[in-house]
């Protein structure tokens, strides 16, 4: 998502646009995309590049929805 390089699956992380600590977006499909380990782990996820590429991929409205969703409170409970 951030460097446009091609890697084998073992060189890829699940890069989260909105960090996993925000439970409301943790399992959102459009919040997680393949990202090389170097960008994800050592370059802080390259958030501004990730955002620009995500807009190209899913659209500005979806990106803005994810950005707002991170502020919602979610409680996971067993049913």
N, C-alpha and C positions, 0 to 999 in steps of 0.2 A: 504493500500500500504506500510506502514512503520512499523507497529507493528504486523501484521498478526493475530490480534485478531478479533473475530467476534462480531458484534454489531447489534442492531436493527437499522433500517433506521434513526430513530431520533437521534442516537448517531454518525452519520456519516456526515462529511463535504465533499464538493467537493474540494479535495486537488489539487492545481495547481503545476505542476513541475516548470514551468516558471511563475513567479508572474503575476497576472492579469494586472498590470500596463503596461506590454508589450503587446500592442494591437495586434500585428501580431500573437501572440500565444494564445490570450485569448479564442478564440472559437475553437481551434484545438482539435479534439477528443482525441488524444493521450496525450494531455497536462493535462487532468483532470481525476483523478481517485479517488475512494472512499478512504477516510483517516479518521481515528478516530479524534474526536475533540481535544483530548488532544495533540496528535502529531502535528496536524495542527496549533492549536492556541497557545499552551504553550511551544512547543519545536521547534518553528520556521520552522515547516514542515519537519524537519529531512532530509534536502536536500540530503546529501550523501547517506543515506539509500534509499530514494525515487529514486534517480538516479540508484542505483544498481538494485533495484527491477524493475524499468522501463525498463532497458536493458534486463532483463530476460523476461519481458512481451512482449515488442514490438521490441526489437533488438537495437544494438548499432547504426546502421545507422539512425534509426528514432530519437533516443535521440539526436544524433549529429545534425540532421536536425532541431529539435526544438531549440537547443541551438544557432544555427546560425540564425534562423528565428527571434529570439527575437530582433535582431538588425535592422530589416527592419522597415521602416516607413510605417505606414498604416493610411489612413484617411477614416473614415466612413462617407458616405454621403447618404442622402435620394434620391431615384430615382423617 
